[in-house]
Amino acid sequence: MNWEVYSRDGKNTIKARSDIMHLINAHPPARLRQVLIDPFYHQHIQRQAAQHIRDEFGVNLLLPDENVQNPQIILIYEGLGVPSTPEYTLPRQRPSPAEVAQFEQALLQAEAHVQGLIQGRQELISRALNVPFRFNDKVIRQVDREQQNLPPTEIPVQVTSMSAHSLNGDSTIREAQRPSEPVEHIVTLRGQGDMVRDLVQKLMLFLEKEKADDLERGHITSFEFPPKFANQLIGRKGENINKYREEFDVEIQINDGKVDIKGPAAKADLAKTKILALSKKLEDEATHVLKIKPQYHKDMIGAKGAQVNRLQDRYNVRVQFPRTTANANDDRSIADGASEVGASRNNRSNQAPDEVIIRGPRRGADEARDELLNLLQWTIDNSHTSTVSVAQSQLPSLIGQGGREMEIARLTTGAQIDVPGIRDTSDSTGRVSIQVKGTKRQVEEAKELLEQKAKTFDDSISRAIGVDKKYHKELIGPGG
């Protein structure tokens, strides 16, 4: 390969040429290794091996573009502990013989690992299905459904589709069936032998069933559906009704309390059963709106929504607090999506700041409401507050070593006592406020205890007496 470097400044040309030569010398053939593996396995190798050989052997994996059926994989030794980032600095120094030996050893180990991922697998085969145009998309979706639960170690069968008119007559593709009607698409499956053969059989049965169902496309099943639940059936931007259409492969129309399902009788009946089950579930659904002052919301929601999530899980309901600046962070963890039945997401902007909404099956909603009201009463009973003013210089003695004194005060009174930090700003008189919260009795007892300690401290005086150092030991006494 010839390199040509152009520059208006001859010195820059020499510098660029020197830099290129250093790069080339730092990357001898021993630093690279070519491995030929069928492109069918490339993505599997990327998922299963790339990170491992990077971490274990210091080798990077370079795959050809997915659209290019090139079997060549390049392994590149970059070194252990070298981050694979855009900031990676390419080496520019010729490696020593010992380093070259290290490259070769690492590349051999990486290749062995990559080859091990495909060893023992069955021979790759291709099969082609003749698929009428109207069934092409359904067949592709069915392939996805059949393979969606494959374990990570299994490699899914690859599927491609092309117009029969554009097929080049590739002799390596053996047809699994003979066309009995005009064919517009060829769906090709490629993968390990047993998996391909099994999938072909399933797709042939699927096609036969689809062709039989196609004869019943004019069948219409009609039934009544409560108009008040039409929005829930349709869903946001039609997402629920479209899901039913795709799941059951039927056309569904809703008009003035009537649902028309057009399609094969068996599929229409299944869709009808599911829609009527939705109607029954919605009929049983209850909504309670509780008036609760915003000042209690945070405590009722709990840390990261723990209290509300517990209610939702226990009673299979949705509990919705209004979004406010005060509780936005805690409320974020509360379930916010519509349920599977298709209830559209509630608009919190229309929810009053003192409203809590409970929605779900009637029995569960009733029990959740009662428990939430009990929680509210408990929160009210335990939300009495007061403050005690103390000298900032008293805080260390109030807290005690390791917080021992303050912990005793909390256990004695049962109140929640929040002490400001020693370095927090005090007022102009050098005093700070301690916050006390709990039941009325707990707050009164804690306040009395703290005020008594504050008075004792405030009434205390200190004097400095000069004592010669030679008397200190005698004044302190044995053991202090």
ZAMARGU-4260 file (C-alpha; in steps of 0.2 Angstrom, whole numbers, plus 5000, padded with zeros to 4 digits):
<rodrens>
0) 5000/5000/5000 | 5007/5017/4995 | 5004/5033/5006 | 5004/5050/4999 | 5005/5065/5011
5) 5002/5083/5005 | 5006/5099/5014 | 5011/5117/5009 | 5024/5116/5023 | 5038/5103/5020
10) 5041/5101/5038 | 5023/5096/5041 | 5024/5083/5028 | 5040/5075/5036 | 5031/5076/5053
15) 5016/5067/5046 | 5025/5054/5037 | 5035/5050/5053 | 5020/5049/5063 | 5011/5037/5051
20) 5027/5026/5051 | 5027/5025/5069 | 5009/5020/5070 | 5012/5006/5057 | 5028/5000/5066
25) 5018/4999/5082 | 5005/4988/5074 | 5014/4973/5066 | 5004/4959/5059 | 5007/4950/5075
30) 4995/4962/5083 | 4981/4958/5072 | 4972/4941/5069 | 4960/4937/5055 | 4946/4924/5059
35) 4934/4917/5046 | 4917/4914/5054 | 4900/4913/5045 | 4891/4930/5046 | 4876/4921/5054
40) 4886/4920/5070 | 4893/4937/5071 | 4880/4946/5081 | 4880/4931/5093 | 4899/4933/5095
45) 4897/4951/5098 | 4885/4949/5112 | 4893/4934/5120 | 4912/4937/5117 | 4916/4955/5114
50) 4917/4961/5132 | 4924/4945/5139 | 4940/4945/5127 | 4942/4963/5130 | 4943/4961/5149
55) 4952/4944/5149 | 4964/4945/5135 | 4965/4964/5130 | 4958/4960/5113 | 4945/4970/5103
60) 4933/4963/5091 | 4930/4971/5074 | 4915/4964/5064 | 4911/4969/5046 | 4895/4979/5043
65) 4879/4969/5045 | 4874/4972/5027 | 4890/4964/5020 | 4890/4945/5020 | 4909/4945/5024
70) 4915/4931/5036 | 4931/4940/5041 | 4932/4945/5059 | 4947/4955/5065 | 4955/4952/5082
75) 4966/4967/5088 | 4977/4967/5103 | 4976/4983/5113 | 4982/4977/5130 | 4974/4973/5147
80) 4968/4988/5157 | 4967/4999/5142 | 4950/5008/5141 | 4941/5006/5124 | 4935/5024/5122
85) 4937/5038/5109 | 4951/5045/5120 | 4962/5029/5118 | 4979/5033/5112 | 4986/5023/5098
90) 5004/5016/5102 | 5018/5023/5092 | 5033/5012/5097 | 5038/4997/5089 | 5035/4982/5101
95) 5049/4971/5108 | 5050/4952/5104 | 5043/4949/5121 | 5028/4960/5117 | 5025/4952/5101
100) 5024/4935/5109 | 5012/4942/5121 | 5001/4949/5107 | 5001/4932/5098 | 4997/4922/5115
105) 4982/4934/5119 | 4975/4933/5101 | 4976/4914/5101 | 4967/4913/5117 | 4954/4926/5111
110) 4951/4916/5095 | 4949/4900/5105 | 4936/4908/5115 | 4927/4914/5100 | 4928/4898/5091
115) 4921/4889/5106 | 4905/4898/5105 | 4901/4890/5089 | 4909/4873/5091 | 4897/4858/5092
120) 4882/4867/5084 | 4873/4860/5069 | 4876/4863/5051 | 4868/4879/5044 | 4854/4877/5032
125) 4842/4888/5022 | 4824/4885/5018 | 4812/4895/5008 | 4794/4897/5010 | 4782/4903/4996
130) 4771/4916/5005 | 4757/4925/4997 | 4759/4944/4999 | 4744/4947/5010 | 4752/4935/5023
135) 4770/4941/5022 | 4770/4953/5037 | 4760/4940/5048 | 4773/4927/5044 | 4787/4938/5049
140) 4778/4943/5065 | 4775/4924/5069 | 4794/4920/5067 | 4797/4934/5080 | 4784/4926/5092
145) 4791/4909/5090 | 4808/4914/5095 | 4805/4928/5108 | 4809/4916/5122 | 4825/4908/5116
150) 4839/4908/5130 | 4854/4919/5127 | 4865/4904/5122 | 4853/4900/5107 | 4855/4909/5091
155) 4838/4913/5083 | 4834/4908/5065 | 4837/4923/5053 | 4823/4927/5041 | 4823/4937/5025
160) 4809/4942/5013 | 4809/4947/4995 | 4798/4948/4981 | 4797/4932/4970 | 4800/4942/4955
165) 4817/4948/4962 | 4823/4931/4967 | 4839/4927/4958 | 4836/4908/4957 | 4849/4904/4971
170) 4852/4885/4969 | 4857/4884/4988 | 4839/4887/4993 | 4829/4872/4993 | 4810/4875/4994
175) 4800/4867/5008 | 4784/4868/4998 | 4777/4869/4981 | 4767/4884/4976 | 4748/4880/4974
180) 4744/4898/4970 | 4753/4913/4963 | 4767/4917/4975 | 4773/4935/4978 | 4786/4933/4992
185) 4799/4921/4996 | 4803/4921/5015 | 4820/4913/5018 | 4825/4905/5035 | 4843/4902/5039
190) 4850/4894/5054 | 4854/4878/5063 | 4846/4863/5055 | 4834/4857/5068 | 4828/4874/5072
195) 4825/4879/5054 | 4816/4863/5050 | 4805/4865/5066 | 4801/4883/5062 | 4797/4878/5044
200) 4784/4866/5050 | 4776/4878/5062 | 4775/4891/5049 | 4767/4880/5036 | 4754/4875/5049
205) 4752/4894/5053 | 4750/4898/5034 | 4737/4884/5032 | 4727/4891/5047 | 4729/4909/5040
210) 4722/4903/5023 | 4707/4895/5031 | 4704/4910/5042 | 4705/4921/5026 | 4689/4913/5020
215) 4680/4919/5035 | 4686/4937/5034 | 4668/4943/5031 | 4661/4936/5047 | 4655/4949/5059
220) 4652/4947/5077 | 4642/4961/5086 | 4638/4964/5104 | 4634/4978/5116 | 4647/4987/5126
225) 4644/5001/5139 | 4647/5018/5130 | 4654/5025/5146 | 4669/5013/5145 | 4673/5016/5126
230) 4688/5027/5130 | 4696/5014/5141 | 4693/5001/5127 | 4701/5012/5114 | 4715/5018/5125
235) 4727/5033/5123 | 4729/5036/5104 | 4720/5020/5101 | 4734/5009/5109 | 4722/4997/5117
240) 4710/4994/5103 | 4725/4992/5091 | 4733/4979/5103 | 4717/4969/5102 | 4716/4970/5083
245) 4734/4964/5082 | 4733/4950/5096 | 4717/4942/5088 | 4720/4947/5070 | 4703/4955/5068
250) 4695/4972/5063 | 4686/4980/5078 | 4674/4995/5077 | 4665/5004/5091 | 4650/5014/5088
255) 4636/5020/5100 | 4638/5006/5113 | 4640/4993/5100 | 4656/4983/5095 | 4658/4975/5078
260) 4672/4962/5076 | 4675/4957/5058 | 4686/4941/5055 | 4686/4923/5058 | 4673/4917/5070
265) 4685/4908/5082 | 4696/4924/5083 | 4681/4935/5084 | 4675/4925/5099 | 4691/4926/5108
270) 4692/4945/5106 | 4674/4947/5111 | 4678/4937/5127 | 4692/4948/5132 | 4683/4964/5128
275) 4668/4958/5139 | 4680/4954/5153 | 4686/4971/5152 | 4668/4978/5153 | 4665/4967/5168
280) 4681/4973/5176 | 4677/4991/5173 | 4659/4989/5180 | 4667/4983/5196 | 4679/4997/5197
285) 4677/5010/5210 | 4685/5028/5212 | 4687/5036/5228 | 4692/5054/5230 | 4699/5059/5247
290) 4702/5076/5254 | 4718/5076/5263 | 4728/5092/5267 | 4745/5093/5257 | 4755/5095/5273
295) 4752/5076/5277 | 4755/5070/5259 | 4774/5067/5261 | 4773/5057/5277 | 4758/5046/5270
300) 4768/5043/5254 | 4783/5037/5263 | 4801/5036/5258 | 4802/5033/5239 | 4783/5029/5239
305) 4784/5014/5251 | 4768/5017/5259 | 4758/5020/5244 | 4766/5006/5234 | 4762/4994/5248
310) 4743/4999/5247 | 4744/4997/5228 | 4751/4979/5229 | 4740/4973/5243 | 4724/4979/5236
315) 4728/4979/5217 | 4723/4997/5216 | 4730/5013/5210 | 4733/5027/5223 | 4737/5044/5215
320) 4743/5059/5225 | 4744/5076/5216 | 4761/5081/5210 | 4767/5096/5220 | 4784/5103/5223
325) 4784/5096/5240 | 4782/5078/5236 | 4788/5077/5218 | 4803/5066/5222 | 4794/5054/5233
330) 4779/5053/5222 | 4790/5049/5207 | 4791/5031/5213 | 4772/5028/5213 | 4765/5018/5199
335) 4761/5030/5185 | 4756/5019/5170 | 4738/5014/5165 | 4733/4996/5170 | 4733/4982/5157
340) 4714/4984/5155 | 4717/5000/5147 | 4712/5014/5158 | 4719/5030/5151 | 4732/5039/5161
345) 4724/5051/5173 | 4729/5070/5171 | 4736/5075/5187 | 4735/5094/5181 | 4716/5092/5184
350) 4719/5085/5202 | 4716/5097/5216 | 4731/5099/5228 | 4721/5092/5242 | 4714/5077/5233
355) 4720/5059/5233 | 4712/5047/5221 | 4710/5028/5223 | 4704/5018/5208 | 4703/4999/5206
360) 4691/4984/5210 | 4677/4990/5221 | 4682/4979/5236 | 4701/4983/5235 | 4697/5001/5233
365) 4686/5001/5248 | 4699/4993/5259 | 4713/5004/5252 | 4702/5019/5256 | 4699/5013/5274
370) 4717/5010/5277 | 4723/5026/5270 | 4710/5035/5281 | 4718/5026/5296 | 4735/5031/5290
375) 4729/5049/5289 | 4723/5049/5306 | 4739/5041/5313 | 4749/5054/5303 | 4738/5069/5310
380) 4740/5062/5328 | 4759/5061/5326 | 4761/5077/5317 | 4761/5089/5332 | 4776/5100/5331
385) 4785/5113/5341 | 4802/5121/5343 | 4814/5124/5357 | 4827/5138/5357 | 4844/5133/5363
390) 4861/5141/5363 | 4871/5135/5348 | 4886/5132/5360 | 4875/5119/5370 | 4873/5108/5355
395) 4888/5096/5358 | 4882/5093/5376 | 4864/5090/5371 | 4869/5078/5357 | 4882/5069/5368
400) 4896/5058/5363 | 4891/5048/5347 | 4873/5055/5349 | 4870/5046/5365 | 4861/5060/5375
405) 4850/5064/5361 | 4845/5046/5358 | 4841/5044/5376 | 4829/5059/5374 | 4821/5052/5359
410) 4818/5035/5367 | 4812/5043/5383 | 4799/5054/5375 | 4795/5044/5359 | 4796/5061/5349
415) 4806/5064/5333 | 4819/5077/5338 | 4829/5086/5324 | 4844/5095/5330 | 4853/5107/5318
420) 4871/5105/5314 | 4884/5112/5325 | 4890/5123/5310 | 4873/5129/5305 | 4870/5147/5306
425) 4863/5154/5322 | 4853/5170/5325 | 4860/5186/5331 | 4859/5180/5349 | 4869/5164/5345
430) 4854/5153/5347 | 4846/5139/5336 | 4830/5130/5335 | 4827/5112/5338 | 4812/5104/5329
435) 4801/5092/5339 | 4787/5081/5331 | 4776/5067/5337 | 4760/5065/5347 | 4754/5079/5357
440) 4760/5071/5373 | 4777/5066/5365 | 4780/5084/5359 | 4775/5091/5376 | 4787/5079/5386
445) 4801/5082/5374 | 4799/5101/5374 | 4799/5101/5393 | 4815/5090/5394 | 4824/5101/5381
450) 4818/5117/5389 | 4824/5111/5406 | 4841/5107/5399 | 4842/5124/5390 | 4838/5133/5406
455) 4851/5124/5416 | 4864/5128/5402 | 4858/5146/5401 | 4859/5149/5420 | 4876/5142/5420
460) 4891/5154/5422 | 4909/5150/5419 | 4925/5158/5426 | 4943/5156/5421 | 4955/5154/5435
465) 4974/5154/5433 | 4983/5139/5441 | 5001/5136/5440 | 5004/5120/5429 | 5013/5111/5443
470) 4997/5110/5452 | 4987/5103/5438 | 4991/5085/5442 | 4986/5086/5460 | 4970/5095/5455
475) 4965/5082/5443 | 4968/5068/5455 | 4971/5049/5451 | 4961/5043/5437 | 4954/5060/5434
</rodrens>
